[in-house]
Amino acid sequence: MNTPLLYTFRRCPYAIRARLAISVSGIAVTECEVSLRNKPADMLRISPKGSVPVLLLPSGEVLEQSLDIMQWALAQHDPEGWRQDRFGAATLVETNDGAFKQALDRYKYPERHRNQPQLASRQQPRHEGEDFLHQLEARFANAPFLGGERLSWVDAAIFPFIRQFAAVDPDWFATAPYPKLRQWLDGWLASARFASVMRRP
Ligand SMILES: N[C@@H](CCC(=O)N[C@@H](CS)C(=O)NCC(=O)O)C(=O)O
């Protein structure tokens, strides 16, 4: 095997962020689209935790976390300067992957949380998620991207999750008080980069 092998799932936000970084790096990888209900035995052998994305390198090394895959790709080749983080925006990724992702899951699937009555509706988790949306909107007061004047890995790492949050209730999101965040999201959704990583296998 001369080409890295990426186990991925088209709509998974973690896999999307990994594919965005691989795409900007220009590194060729072979993609294996995984069914989450029927994960390939080869993938589970190298990564028993069973989540995507997973990257198998020609050396046999396995990268099992989306952020590790992003950093690996950009360390090889970073033609658009995505690794820059002049404003300490990496902490936003921690919040995204922690509290915001938890709120997002409850917002998307409130019925899975019926044992917690306050979560049985979408209001509460949306409200929790909005803490993060406020933080992002505040960032955009100073610069067009989360890491500053140029697009960076931080934008790519967070965008797929905001896309999901916005899609739960598009009518609400369209008028919610996050105009700059909306503009940033629309830019991503219309981008050739995003289209290129969402092509059907
Ligand atoms: N921390 C992991 C999380 C990856 C993750 O949770 N991926 C989901 C899909 S979006 C998954 O594979 N879940 C396993 C399953 O649904 O069986 C990463 O950053 O790569």
Ligand as a Chemical Component Dictionary entry (heavy atoms), coordinates in Angstrom:
data_LIG
# 
_chem_comp.id                   LIG 
_chem_comp.type                 NON-POLYMER 
_chem_comp.pdbx_formal_charge   0 
_chem_comp.three_letter_code    LIG 
# 
loop_
_chem_comp_atom.comp_id 
_chem_comp_atom.atom_id 
_chem_comp_atom.alt_atom_id 
_chem_comp_atom.type_symbol 
_chem_comp_atom.charge 
_chem_comp_atom.model_Cartn_x 
_chem_comp_atom.model_Cartn_y 
_chem_comp_atom.model_Cartn_z 
_chem_comp_atom.pdbx_ordinal 
LIG N1  N1  N 0 -13.140 11.694 18.624 1  
LIG C1  C1  C 0 -13.443 11.091 17.347 2  
LIG C2  C2  C 0 -14.962 11.037 17.163 3  
LIG C3  C3  C 0 -15.385 10.385 15.850 4  
LIG C4  C4  C 0 -16.859 9.963  15.870 5  
LIG O1  O1  O 0 -17.509 9.975  16.917 6  
LIG N2  N2  N 0 -17.374 9.577  14.695 7  
LIG C5  C5  C 0 -18.719 9.021  14.650 8  
LIG C6  C6  C 0 -19.444 9.324  13.361 9  
LIG S1  S1  S 0 -19.814 11.051 13.177 10 
LIG C7  C7  C 0 -18.626 7.504  14.694 11 
LIG O2  O2  O 0 -17.866 6.908  13.972 12 
LIG N3  N3  N 0 -19.421 6.871  15.587 13 
LIG C8  C8  C 0 -19.435 5.447  15.709 14 
LIG C9  C9  C 0 -20.767 4.851  15.420 15 
LIG O3  O3  O 0 -21.710 5.588  15.117 16 
LIG O4  O4  O 0 -20.848 3.629  15.470 17 
LIG C10 C10 C 0 -12.737 11.889 16.249 18 
LIG O5  O5  O 0 -12.456 13.077 16.466 19 
LIG O6  O6  O 0 -12.401 11.321 15.195 20 
# 
loop_
_chem_comp_bond.comp_id 
_chem_comp_bond.atom_id_1 
_chem_comp_bond.atom_id_2 
_chem_comp_bond.value_order 
_chem_comp_bond.pdbx_ordinal 
LIG N1  C1  SING 1  
LIG C1  C2  SING 2  
LIG C1  C10 SING 3  
LIG C2  C3  SING 4  
LIG C3  C4  SING 5  
LIG C4  O1  DOUB 6  
LIG C4  N2  SING 7  
LIG N2  C5  SING 8  
LIG C5  C6  SING 9  
LIG C5  C7  SING 10 
LIG C6  S1  SING 11 
LIG C7  O2  DOUB 12 
LIG C7  N3  SING 13 
LIG N3  C8  SING 14 
LIG C8  C9  SING 15 
LIG C9  O3  DOUB 16 
LIG C9  O4  SING 17 
LIG C10 O5  DOUB 18 
LIG C10 O6  SING 19 
# 
